[in-house]
Amino acid sequence: MNDTDKMVLELLKKVEEKKQQIGNAERPSWITNCSFGYNPDSNARISIQASRELEQLVDIHAFLTNKHTTFKQSMAALKLDQQEVSFKYLGFTYEQWMADIQTRINQLRIKSKKDELSILEARVNNLVSPEQRRDIELAKLVKEIG
């Protein structure tokens, strides 16, 4: 196998990794209930799962980051540690909210990533030699059968 074949195989591997990442983003595992509200005492809620606006998600992130930072500063000023009190907003930790917001942002980016990946995959496939294509197909068959 020459250097070009090795490079092509490496590129194909990266394309497959990106496909898997997209697949994971399409089937998210939510941590919170995704029902966010700026006022905990109000029933006005925003569904993170349904939000289509990046600005809205960034604003929620900024709100929670501000509350979390202020909470930690207050804990330090009052000489409290995490064993005594911990930050939760609407029953979930800061990290849980951040994970779900990032998951939603990843979902919103999927379409452009899919389109880009499709173009890249076609370009890489054009570089695969007939012998290399046969080897790749053989490896897939072995994996499926074996």
C-alpha positions as CSV (number, residue, x, y, z in Angstrom):
1,M,0.0,0.0,0.0
2,N,1.5,3.3,-1.0
3,D,1.3,6.6,0.9
4,T,-1.7,7.9,-1.1
5,D,-3.7,4.8,-0.3
6,K,-2.8,5.2,3.4
7,M,-3.9,8.9,3.3
8,V,-7.2,7.9,1.6
9,L,-7.9,5.2,4.2
10,E,-7.2,7.7,7.0
11,L,-9.6,10.2,5.4
12,L,-12.3,7.5,5.0
13,K,-11.9,6.7,8.7
14,K,-12.3,10.3,9.7
15,V,-15.5,10.5,7.5
16,E,-16.9,7.5,9.3
17,E,-16.1,9.1,12.7
18,K,-17.9,12.2,11.7
19,K,-20.9,10.2,10.6
20,Q,-21.0,8.5,14.0
21,Q,-20.9,11.9,15.7
22,I,-23.8,13.1,13.6
23,G,-25.7,9.9,14.4
24,N,-25.1,10.5,18.1
25,A,-26.4,14.0,17.9
26,E,-29.5,12.9,16.1
27,R,-30.4,10.5,18.9
28,P,-29.6,12.6,22.0
29,S,-29.8,11.5,25.6
30,W,-31.3,14.4,27.5
31,I,-30.3,14.9,31.1
32,T,-32.7,17.6,32.3
33,N,-36.4,17.8,31.6
34,C,-35.5,20.6,29.0
35,S,-38.2,22.8,30.4
36,F,-36.4,26.1,31.2
37,G,-37.9,29.2,32.8
38,Y,-36.3,32.5,33.8
39,N,-38.6,32.7,36.8
40,P,-38.8,29.5,38.8
41,D,-42.2,30.6,40.2
42,S,-43.8,31.1,36.8
43,N,-45.2,28.5,34.5
44,A,-43.7,30.3,31.5
45,R,-41.3,27.8,30.1
46,I,-39.0,27.3,27.1
47,S,-38.4,23.8,25.7
48,I,-34.7,23.4,25.0
49,Q,-35.6,20.4,22.9
50,A,-37.8,22.5,20.6
51,S,-35.9,25.7,20.5
52,R,-34.8,26.6,17.0
53,E,-33.0,29.9,17.9
54,L,-29.3,29.8,18.7
55,E,-29.7,33.3,20.3
56,Q,-32.3,31.9,22.7
57,L,-30.1,29.0,23.7
58,V,-27.1,31.4,24.2
59,D,-29.3,33.7,26.4
60,I,-30.4,30.7,28.5
61,H,-26.7,29.7,28.8
62,A,-25.7,33.2,29.8
63,F,-28.5,33.4,32.4
64,L,-27.5,30.1,34.0
65,T,-23.8,31.0,33.8
66,N,-24.4,34.3,35.6
67,K,-26.5,32.6,38.3
68,H,-23.9,29.8,38.8
69,T,-21.0,32.3,39.0
70,T,-22.9,34.5,41.4
71,F,-23.9,31.5,43.5
72,K,-20.2,30.3,43.7
73,Q,-19.1,33.8,44.7
74,S,-21.7,33.9,47.4
75,M,-20.7,30.5,48.7
76,A,-17.1,31.7,48.9
77,A,-18.1,35.0,50.7
78,L,-20.1,33.0,53.2
79,K,-17.4,30.4,53.6
80,L,-19.6,27.5,52.5
81,D,-18.4,24.5,50.6
82,Q,-20.2,22.1,48.2
83,Q,-20.9,19.6,50.9
84,E,-23.1,22.1,52.6
85,V,-24.9,23.6,49.6
86,S,-24.8,23.1,45.8
87,F,-26.1,25.0,42.8
88,K,-29.3,23.7,41.2
89,Y,-31.7,25.5,39.0
90,L,-35.2,24.0,38.6
91,G,-33.8,20.8,40.1
92,F,-30.8,20.3,37.8
93,T,-27.2,21.2,38.1
94,Y,-25.4,23.8,36.0
95,E,-23.5,21.1,34.2
96,Q,-26.7,19.2,33.4
97,W,-28.2,22.3,31.8
98,M,-25.1,23.1,29.9
99,A,-24.9,19.6,28.5
100,D,-28.5,19.7,27.2
101,I,-28.0,23.2,25.7
102,Q,-24.9,21.9,23.9
103,T,-26.8,18.9,22.7
104,R,-29.6,21.1,21.2
105,I,-27.0,23.3,19.5
106,N,-25.4,20.2,18.1
107,Q,-28.7,19.0,16.7
108,L,-29.3,22.4,15.1
109,R,-25.9,22.1,13.3
110,I,-26.5,18.6,12.0
111,K,-28.0,19.6,8.6
112,S,-25.0,21.7,7.5
113,K,-22.6,19.0,8.9
114,K,-24.5,16.3,6.9
115,D,-24.3,18.3,3.7
116,E,-20.6,19.1,4.2
117,L,-19.8,15.5,5.1
118,S,-21.6,14.2,2.0
119,I,-19.5,16.4,-0.3
120,L,-16.3,15.3,1.5
121,E,-17.2,11.7,1.3
122,A,-17.8,11.9,-2.4
123,R,-14.5,13.6,-2.9
124,V,-12.6,11.0,-0.8
125,N,-14.4,8.1,-2.6
126,N,-13.2,9.6,-6.0
127,L,-9.6,9.0,-4.7
128,V,-10.1,5.3,-3.8
129,S,-8.3,3.0,-6.3
130,P,-10.1,0.0,-7.6
131,E,-7.9,-2.3,-5.6
132,Q,-8.4,-0.3,-2.5
133,R,-12.2,-0.2,-3.1
134,R,-12.1,-4.0,-3.3
135,D,-10.2,-4.3,0.0
136,I,-12.6,-1.9,1.7
137,E,-15.6,-3.8,0.5
138,L,-14.0,-7.1,1.6
139,A,-13.3,-5.8,5.1
140,K,-16.9,-4.6,5.3
141,L,-18.1,-8.1,4.3
142,V,-15.8,-9.8,6.8
143,K,-17.2,-7.5,9.5
144,E,-20.8,-8.1,8.6
145,I,-20.5,-11.9,8.3
146,G,-17.9,-12.6,10.9
